Amino acid sequence: MELSKACERIVTYIGKPRIFASIVLSILLVACSQTPDTESRLVSYQLPNQWLNNQTSALSADEQRPLDVFPAELNELIAIALQNNHDLQLAIQRLNLTQADLNIQTASRVPEVNFSSGWSYNESSNALQQKSFQSRTSQKLRVAWEFDVWNKLTDLSNAANAEFEASQADYTDAQQSLVAQVIQAYLDVLLNKQLADLLTANLKNQQNRLTSITKRVDLGLAKPVDLYLAQTSLHNIETNLSAQQSRLEQSKQNLNILLGFYPSKPLELQLAPLNIQKFNLTLSPAEILTNRPDIRAAELRVSAAFSRWQHSSKAYLPSFKLAAELNASETSFKDIFNIQNWLARLAADITMPIFDAGQLEQIDYKNQTREQIAWLNYQKRVLSAMKEIESSLYAEYELVERKNFITQATVKISSAEHLLNSQYEQGIASSSEVFNIQSRRINSQIDLVRAEHAIISNRVTLTLALAAPFPLEVVSNDYK
C-alpha cells in the first residue's frame, strides 16, 4: 500500500533526537493503522448489446440522424434562445461556481504567504508620577506549506475537478434540452397553425355549402332540416376554430418565453415545415454512456463523492506543515529597513486529532452515504436513458404505421364525401349522411396532421435521448 510506504519513508527521515523520533513514530504507527484501504468504484453498468425495439429502416450511412435539415427560421430561433434563455444562464452560473471551487482547491496546494504589520503606542508613569511614552513597530512575513502526505488535498482537488466537469456536462445537457424545447415549441406552433388553417378552409367550404342549401330550400329542392343541419355544422366549425386559434396564441407565448422575449416582443413567424426522413440507428447501448451528458454528469458526481469520502476517511491521519517566518520589532520605524534587525524562525508542525466526540466519524459516514446516493442516482439515470430510447424507438415504428393508415383512410373518406355530395345533389342521399361524412373527413384530416406532427416530435425526443447531433451548429455561450 502506498500509504504504508509513505509512513516508512517519513519515519526514516525523522532521525534525531531520539525522544522526538519516538513520539513521531508512535503517531505514525497509529495513523497508518487507521488508514482506509479503499479502491475506486468501477463506474459502469451492464447494458444489452443491441436495442430491443430497433424498428428503424436500415439505410445508407449518411442517413443516421433522426432529423433532417432545419429551416433557417428555426435555426435563428434556436440561436436567440441560446443567448437569452434564463435556464441556460442559470446553468452557466452554476458552472462558474464549480470553477471557483476548483480554483480554491488548486490554490490550497501552493504555499501560503502572509505579511502583517502593526504599530503600538503605550504610556506609563513611575512612582514620581512622571509619564513615559513608547511606540513600537512590528512586521512579520510568514510562509507556510502543508505536505500532502496522505493525498488529502489531492482528494479535495479531484472532487472539485470532477464536480467542475459534471457542471460542464450539465451545461451541455441544458443546451441540448433547450434546443429540443425550442424545436418542440416551434412544432406546436406549426401544428396549431396547420389545424387552424384546416378549420378555416372547412369553414369557408361550409359557408359556401350553407349558401347552396339555402337556395335549394327556397326552390323546394331541400328540406328546412337540411338548412338547420348546415347551420349547426357551421357553428361547430366556428367554435372549434375559435378554440384552435386560442391554442395557437398560447403555443406562440410558450415559444416566446423560451426565447426570453415574452411579453415585450411578439413573434412573427413564417412557420416552414420540417421534413420526415427514414434513418438507421447505428449507436449501440454502450455508446450512450459516453454520448449523453446527463449520464456523464452522474458518473462524474460518483467520482467526486468518492474523492470526498476518501478525504474524510483520512481525517484521523496527522497533518504535516512547515512554516518559515521573518519578523522585526523596533521602536523606530527606520530601523525596520535594517536587515540586521530581522529575525528568522523555522517550525515544523505535526497535528493529529485525538478526541472529537465522534464528529469526524459521522462526517466520514455522511460522505460514504453520499457516495452511495451518487452511485444509485447514476444507475437510475442509466436505466431511465435506456427506457427513453427504447420507448422512442418503439413509438417511431408505431407512429409511422399509424400515419400510413390515417393517410389511406383520409383518401378514402374524401372520395366517399365527393361521391355522397353528388348523390345529395341528385336527391339520392340525405343531408344527415352528408354532414356525418363531412365531420368524419374533417376529423381524419386533423388526425393526419397530428400524426405527422407526432412523428417529428418523437424524432426530437429520440435525438435528445441518443445525444445525437441536431442538424444545426450550436454556438455555446461563453461562461464568465
N, C-alpha and C positions, 0 to 999 in steps of 0.2 A: 504494500500500500504506500503511495507517495507520501502520505501524511506521516507515516511511521519513519520513513527515510528522512523527512524534514526534521522530525524530533531528534533523530540520532545526530544529524549534522549540527543542530543548534547546541546540543549537549557537548559535542566535541569542541565547538568554538568557545565555550564558556571559559574553560581553563581555571585560572586562579582569580581570587582567593578561594580556598577550598570550602569555606563555610558558605560563601555566596553561591558557589557552584552546587553545593549540596541542596540548598534551598531551591534554586532554579531547576535542578534535576528532579526534585520531588514534584514541583508544579507541572513540569513537562510530562512526567510519567502519568500523573492523574489526568492531565489534559488528553494525552494520547489514548488513554483507556476510554475516554468519553467521546472520542471522535466517531461520528456516524459512518457506517460503511454502506453508503447508498450508491446506486447506479441510476443513470438517467433512464426514464421510461421510454420504451420504444413507441413513438407516436405513429401508429399505423392502424389500419383496420382491415379485417377480412372482407374482401369485395368479390362479387362474381366476375367471371371472365367476360361475359357479354350481357347485353341488355335483354330483359325478359320480353319487352314489348317493342322490339325494333321492327316496326311495320313500314318504315320509310322505304321508298323505291331506291334501288341501287343505280346510281347514275355515274357520270364521269367525275374525276377527282376535283375538277374546278367548280362543282356544284354541291359543296358541302355545307354551305351556310343556310340556315333556315329562312333567312330573309333576303329579298332582292334589294337592288339599289333604291335608296330613299329619294323622294322628290326634294328639290332644292329648298322648298319652303320648310319642310320638316327638319332638314339639316340646320337651317337658320334658327328655328325654334329651339332645337337642342343646344346649339351654341349659346343662345341667350340664357337658357335655364342653367347651364353650367357656370355662367358668370353671376347670376343673380339669385339662384335658389338658396333659401335660408338653411335648409337641411345640409346642403353641401358645405356652406360656410361654417356650420357647427362642426362638421367632420374635420375641416381644416384647423379650427381652433383646438380641437381635441388632439390633433396631430402635433400642433405647436406645444401643447402641454407635455406630451411624452418626449418631444425633442428637448424641452427644457430639463426634464427629469434625467434624460440621458447625459446632457451636458453637466448636470450637477454631479452625477456619479463619476463621470470622467474626471472632473476637477478634483474629486475627493481622493484620487490616487496619486496626485502630484504633491510635492512638499508644500506645507502651509507656511507662508511668510507673513509676519505681523510686525508692525512698528508702532510703538506707543511713546508718547511724550507727556510730561507733566511738570507742573510748577506749583510750589507751595510757599506760603508766607506765614511765619509764626512770630508772635510777640510774647515775651516773657518778662517777669520782674524778679528782682533779687530781694534780699532781706531789707535793703535800704529803699525799696520801692522804686528802684531805677529800672526803667524799661530797656530791653534789648530787642533788636529786630534781626530776623534771619530769613533769608529766602533761599530756596533750593530748586534747581532744575534737574530733571531726570529724563533719560531717554533709554529705550530698550528696543533692540532688534532681535526677533526670535524666529527661528526656522525649525519646524517640526515635521517629521515624516514617520508615518506608521508603516511598518513592514507587513506586507500581505503574506504572512507565513502560511496561513490556513486557507488562503484564497477567499476570505470573507468579502473583501472589496471586489474581487473578481466576480463573485456570485451576484452581488448587487448590480455590477455593471452588466453582466449577462442578462439579468432580469430586466433592467432598464432598456437594453438594446432590443430584447425580444418584444417588450411592450411597445417600443417605438415602431418596430417592423409590423407588429399587429395593427397599430393605428394606421400605418401606411396601407395595409391590406383593407382595413375598414374604409379608408378614404376611397380606394379603388372600387370597393363594393358599393359605396354610396354613389359614386359616379355612374357605375353601370345601372344601379337601381333607378337613379334619376333619369337616365336615358330611356330605360324601359317605361317609366311612368309617363314621360313626355310622349313617347310613341303611343302608349295605351290611351292617354288623354286625347291625342290627335285622332286616333282611330274612333274614339267615342264621338267626337265632334263630327267626323266624317260619316259615321253610321247614322247619327241623328239627322244630319243634313240629307242623306240619301233617303231616309224614311220620310222626312218632311217633304222632299221633292216628289216622292212617290205618292204621298197622300194629296199633295197639291194637284198633281196630274189627274188623280182619280176624282178629286173634287171638281175639276173642270169638266171631266167626262160626265160626271153625274149631273152637273148643271145643264150641259147640253142635252142629256137624256131627259131631264125633267122638262125642258122646253119642248122636246119632241113629244113626250107623253101628254103634256098639257094640250098640244094641238090635236092629238089623237082623241083625247077625251071630248074636246069641243066638237070634233067631227063625228063623235059617236062610235069611233073605232076602238076605243078602250074604255074600261070601266073607271069610275071615280076612285075605286080602291087601288087601282094601279097608280094613280096620282098620289094618293096618301102614302103608299109604299115607297114611291120615288122620293117624296119629301122626307120621309123618315130616314131613308138611306143617306140622303144628302146631309141631314143634321148629324147623323152618326159620324160621317166622314169629317164634317166641320169640327165636331167635338174631339175626335182623335187627332186632327191636325193641330188644334189649339194646344192639346197636351203635348204633342210631339215638338212643337215649336218651343214650349217651355223647357222641355228636356234638352233641346238644342242649346238654349241660352245657358242652362246650368252646366252643360259639358264645356262650353266656352269659358265659363268662370273657373271651372276646375283647372283647365289648361292654363288660364291666365295666372292663377295662383302659383302653379309650378314655375312659371316664367318670372315670378316676382313683380309683375306689373299691376295685378289687381289691387284696388279698383281704379287706379289712376289712369290706366291706358286701355281702351277697348281693343279687341282683336279684329283685324281684317284679314281673313283667310281665303285662299284660293281653293284649298282642300283637294289636292291632287291625290288620286287613289294609289294604293300600294299594290304591287303585283304579287301573285302567289306562284311560287316555283317549287318543283319537286327537288328533293335534296337527299344526299346519302350521309348518314351519320357514321363517321369514322372514329370518333373518340371512344375509347374504352372506359369502363367504370373507374379503373385505377387512375387514369389520366385526369379525372375530375379533381382528385386531391391536390394536384398541382395547378389546376386552372382556376378553380373557384376561389376568389379572395376571402370569402367568409370562412371557408374551411381552413385556408392558410392562416387567417387571423386566430381561429380557435386553436390551431396547432401551436402557434407561437405563444399563446397565452398559457398553454400547458407548460411550455418550456420556461416561461417567465415565473410561473407559480412554483415549478420545481426548483429553480435557482434560488428563489426566496426561501423555500423550505430548507435547502442546503445551508443557506446563510444562518437561519435561525437555529438549525441543529448544531451549529458550531459556537453557540453563544457562551458556553462554559469554557471554551478554549482561551488561553491567555492572549493578550494583545501586547505587541512589542512596538515601542515608539522611541525614536531618537530625537532629541531636541538640542539645539545649539543656540546660545544667547550671547549677545553683546550688549552691555549696559554701562551707563555712566551716570553719576550723580554728583553735581558740583553746585557750589554756592554762587558761582559766577557763570553767566551764560557763555562767555568767551572761552572758558575752559573746556566746554563741551567739544570744541573743534580740535582739542589736543588729543591725539591718538594715544598718548601715554596714559590718559585718564580712563580709558575704556577697559573694561574687564570682560573676560570670556568665561562661558560656562557650558559644559557639555554634559548631558544627562541621558541615560537610557532607562526607560520605564517598562516594567512588566506588570500588567494588571490582569486580574482574573476574578470573576465573581465567585463568591463563596456561598452566600445565603441571600435569597431574594423572595422567599415565601412562595416559590413555585411560579413566579411570573414568567421567567424565561421558558419554562416547560410548557406553559399554556400558550405562549406566543408560538412556540415550535409546533404545538398541536394545531393551532389555528392555521398556520401556513401549510401543514400537511393536509388538513381538511380542504383548504382552498385549492391545493394541487389536485386532490381527488375530484372536487367540483369541476375544475377546468377540464380534467380528463373526461368526465361524464358528459359535459357540455360538448366536447369535441366529438365524442361518439354519437351523441344525439344529433349534432349538426350534419354529420356524415349520413346518417340514416335519413334525415329529412331531405338532404340533397338527392339521395337516390330515389326517394319517393317522388319528389318533384319531377325528376327527369322521366321516371317510368310513367307517371300519370300523364305528362305532356306527350310522350311518345304514343301512348295508347289513345289519347284524345286526338292526336294528329290523324291516325287511321280512322277513327270513328267519325270525326268531323268531315273529312274528305268524302267518306261514303255517304254521310247524311246529305252533304251538298249535292252530290250526284243524284240522289233520289229526289231531292226537292226540285232540282233543275228539270228532271223528267216530268215531275208532277205539275210544275208550273207551265211547261209547254202543253201538256195535255189539257189542263184546265182552261188555258187561254183559247185553245182550239174549240173546246166544248162551249165556252162562253160565246165565241163568234158564231158557232152553229146555232146555239139557242136564241141568240138575238135575231138571226134570220128567221127562225121558226116563229118567234114572237111577232115579227113584222108581218108574217103570213097568217097570224092568228092561230097557229098550231100550239104554241107554248104559252103558259100563263106567266103573269108578271112576277108572282112569287118565286117561280123557278128561275127567272132571270135574275132577280135580286139575290137569291140564295147562291147561285153560281158566281155572281159578281163578288159577293163577300168572300167566297172561297178563293177566288182568283187573287183578290187583294191580299188576303192572309198568306197565300202561297208566295206571292212576290215579296212580302215582308219577311217571311221565313227564309227566303233565298238570300236577301240582303244580310240578314242576321247570320246566316250560315257562313257566308264569305267573310264577314267581319270576325266571326269566332275562329276561323282558321288562322287568319293573320294575327289575331290577338294571342292565340295559343303559340304561334311561332315566336312571338316576342317573349312569352313566358319560357319557352324552350331555349331560346337563345340565352336568356339570362341564367337559366338553370345550368346550362352547359358551360357558362362563362365563355361562350363563343363570341368572336368579334362582331359588333354591329356593323352594317355596311356604311360606315362613315368614319371620318377621322376625328377622334375625341381629343380636344385640346384641354389639357389639365390646367386647373388654376394653380398658380404659384403660391404655395402657403408661405407665410412670413412669420 
